[in-house]
Amino acid sequence: MLTLILEGIPANIIANLLGGPILTIYVVYLGGTASDVGLVVAIPALANLVQLVAAFYIQRFTNRRLLLFGFAVVHRALWAATGLIPFLVPKPLQVDVFIGLFLTSFVCASTSSVFWTSIVADMVPARIRGRYFGIRNTIHWAVASVALLIGGQILQQLDERTGFVILYAASAACAVWNAVELWRYPDLPFVRSAASSSAALFAKPLRDTGYMKATAFVSAFILLQNIAVPLFSYVMLETLDLSKWWITVITTVQMIVTMFSYYYWGNLNARYETRTLLLWALPIYGGAVRAEGGKRGGKRAERGRKRQAGAKGDYEDAGRLII
């Protein structure tokens, strides 16, 4: 299980040197607009649709480690290759080429995640799974936070071209490290589903009422979240005119909070059911979102009052001039 932790370290470094707010900065650097940024940040979620196909085809293979290794290596190699776009692709085509490579990369990532989940389910005993992943995710979030802060500082201190060369070179090195760790995964025997056909395999979860309710809830939650969250970095960069350093600092604070929450969630999950923890956590989450929305609404109202007061003053000045 140590391999799972070691393999995730370079994977998280890559994800935070090339993804998150730095992904938005890079798309804008290539000449992307708000719609381009919106499309790019939606690709990872859209690419997850291929998991349905991969889940069927996993029944036809026995060497899950080889498939995981192949798709994961191609995913990170293509993502790292997008760093060559400013040097090899004409300026008018750079965003389009990036979107194509990024889409192909995350189709491979989504496919590999099916094999990864299957292998990990066999590697980690169910009785310690919550606590183990709480610790694992805490370690990875800590690594991710440091990587993002360093990446933001590099972009802030150097010109964008040099900064991105350094970030992509470091990510390419981490891709090699990650490939080595992936190859160390055990090739555990695969037990195929007892379902008689693909249709029966697909229909099995549909008959589980609890599963379908949870799926509907998570789908709606992710839909609403993905409408707004991915564009936060673009708003901070282009609308609020924040520096690259502050964008990465704000994102890092969020990651640190998430890191601690994973740790405590893992410990609590060893003692309480997931449903119970969700019933405790969701009201707190909803209250926090509502408080933030109220805060922003208050600020908008205050700005509106100031504009009205300014307009009234202008009219009064104009009236005195006329008189």
N, C-alpha and C positions, 0 to 999 in steps of 0.2 A: 504493500500500500504506500510505501515511501515513494515508489516510482510515480504514483499519481500526483503527489505533491511536487516532486522535482520537475515532472513534465509540464505542470501548469505554470511554473515560474516563467520560463521563456515565452510561453503562450500569452501570459498576461502582460509581459513587457511589450511584446509586439502589438497587442490589442490597444495598449495605452499610448505607445509612441506613434502609432498610425491611425488609431481610431478615436472615438470620443470627440472632444472639441478640436483636437489637432486634425482630425479628418475634415471637419468643416473648414478649418483654416487652409488646408491643402486644396480643397475643391475651389475655394475662392481664389487662391493663388493661381490656379490653372485657368481662371477666368469664369468660374461657375456663378450662376445667379441663384436667387432664393429657391426657384423651382428645381434647379439642378441639385442643390443641397438637399431639398426635401426628397427628391428621387433617390439620391445616394443613401441617405440615412434610412430610407424605407426598404432598401434592398435586402439587408439581413433578415428582416421579418418575412418579406415576400419569398425569399429563397427557402424558408422553412417548409414551403409547400412540397418540396421534393422529398421530405422525410416520409411522407405517406407511401411514396413509391419505394423508397429504400427499405422501409419496414416490411414490405412484401417480399422484396428480393433477398433480404437477409436470410430467409428460409431456404434459399437455394445454395448458400455457401457455408462452409465450415470454418474457414480460416478468417475469423473476424479481425484479428490483429493485422493481417496483410492489407485488408480493405481499409481499416482505420488508418494505417500508416500511409497508404497511397493517397487517399483523398485529403488527409490532413496536410501532408507535405505539399501537394499541389495547391491547396488553399493558401498556405502561407507563402509559397514561392510566387504565386501570381500576385498576391497582395504586395509583397516586397518589390515585385517587378514594376508596379505602378510608379515607383520612384524614378524610373528611367524615362518616363513620359516627357518631361521638359527637355530632355536631351535628344530624344529620337523622333518625336512626333511634332508636326507643324502646329503652331499655336491654335488655329481655328478648329483642329480636330482633337485637341488634348482632353477636353472634358468628355467627349463622346468615347474616346478610347479608354479613358479611366473608368467610365460607367460600365463598358463592356467587360473589362478585366475584373473589376470589382464584383460584378454580377456573377461571372464564372467562378471566381474565387469563393464566394459565399454559397453558391450551389454545392461546391465541393465540401465546404465547411459543414453545411447542414446535413449532407449525406454522411460525412464522417461521424457526426454527433450521434447518429443512430447506432453505429457500431460501437462507439465509445460508451454510450449508455448501457448497451447490452453487456459489454465486457465488465464495466465497473459494477454492475448489479451482481455479477458472479464473484468479483474480487472482494467486495466489502460486505461482510455479514450484516443482515438486516437489523440485528439487535444493537449494533453500534453505528449504524449508518448516519443517523442524525447528528450525533456528537462528532463523528469523524469528519463529516463534511462541514460542520460548523468550524472546526479547527482548521481544516484545509482552506476553506474560503477566507478565513481571517488572515491566514498567511498570504494568500494570493492578493487580497485587497490591500494589504500592507505593501507588498511589492508593487502593485499597480499604482498606488498613491505616490510612491517615491519615483517611479518611472514617469508618471505624468508631470510631476513637479520639475523633474530634470528636463523633460522634453519642452515644457513651457519656458524654462529659463534659457535653454539653447535657442529657441526661436526668438526670445526677447532680446538676447544679447548679440546675436549674429544676424546678418541679412538672411532673408527667407531662403534663398537658393542654397547657401552654405548650411543653414540650419537643417533643411530637409535632407540634404546629402548625408549629414551626420545621423539623423534619425533613421533614415532608410538603411544606411550601412549597419547600424547597430541592430536593426530589426532583421536584416538578412543573416547576421551572425547568430541571433537568437533562433531564427528558423532552423538553422543547422543543428543547434543545441537541442531544440525541441524534437527534431527528427530522430536524433540519437536516443532520447528518452522514450519516444514512442516505440522504437524498435525493442526496447527492454520490457514492454508489456508482455505478460504471459499469454500464450496461445491456449486458452482454456477450451475444453470441449463444449460444443454448442448443442443444446437440447432443443430440437425443433418443436414448434407448436403442434398440439394434437388436433388442430382444426383440419377438417377434411379437404377444404378448398380455400382459395383466396377470398371468395365471397363470405365464407363462414368466418374466416379470420377477421375480415373487416366488420362483419355484423356483430361480433362478440362484444366489443365495448359499447355498441349502440344499445344493447339490451341491458346495460348496467345503468340504472337510473342515477345512482350517486355519482358515478363517473361523468355522465352527461351533464348533470347540474353543475359540477365543478368545472367542466370544460367550458360550458356556456358562460359561467361567471368570469373565469380567467380570460376568455376570449374578449368579452366586453370590456374588461378592465384594461387589457393590453391595447385594444383598439383606441380607447379614449386616451390612454397614456401616450401612445405613439403618434397621436394627432398633434400633440403639443410639445412633448419633451425633446424630440430630436432637433427642433428648430431653436431651442434655447441658446445654443452656442452661436448660431447665426445672428440672433437678435443681439446677444452681448457684443459680438464682433462688429456688426454693421450698423445696428440701430443705436445701441448704448455707447458704442465707440470705446469699449473697454480694451485694454492691452491684452496681448496674448498671455502674458504672465498672470494677470488677474483672472482671466477665463479659466486657466488651468488650476489656479488656487481655489476658486469657487467649486470647480468640479472635484478637486481633491478633498475638500472638506466634506462634500457629499459622500465620497468614497470611504472616508475614515469612519463616518457615522454608520455607513452600511457594513463596514468591516466589524465593528463592535456588535452591531445587531445580529450578524451571522453567528458570531461566537455565542451570544446569549440564546439565540434561537436554537442552535444545536444542543446546548445544555438543557434547555426547557423541553425540547422535543424528545429527549430521552426520558422525561418524566410525565409529559402530558401529550394527549393526542393532537395531531395537526389541526383538526377541526376546532378544538378548544383554543389553541393558540391564535388561529385566525379570528375567532370571535373576540378575543382580547385585543388583537392588534389592529383590526380594521377600523374600529371606532376612533382609535388614536390617530391612525393614518388619515381618515376622513376629516377629523377635527383639525389636523395640521394643514391640510389642503384648504379647508374652509377658512381658517385663520389667515392663510397667505392670500387667498382670494379677496377676503375682506380688507386686508391691508392694502392690496393693490387698488381695490375699488375706492378706498378712502383717499389714496394718493391721486387717483384720476379725478375724483370730485374736487379735491383741493386745487389741482391744476386748472380745472374748469372754472372754479370761482375766481382764481387769479386772472384768467383770461377775460372773464366777464368784467371784473373790476378794471382791468386795463382798458378794455373797450369802452367802458363807461367814462373813464377819465379822458380818453381820446375825444369822445363826443362832446364832453363838457369843454375841453380846450378849444375844439373847433367852434362851439357855440360862442365862446367869449371872443374868438377872433372875428367871427361874423359881426357880432355886436359892435 
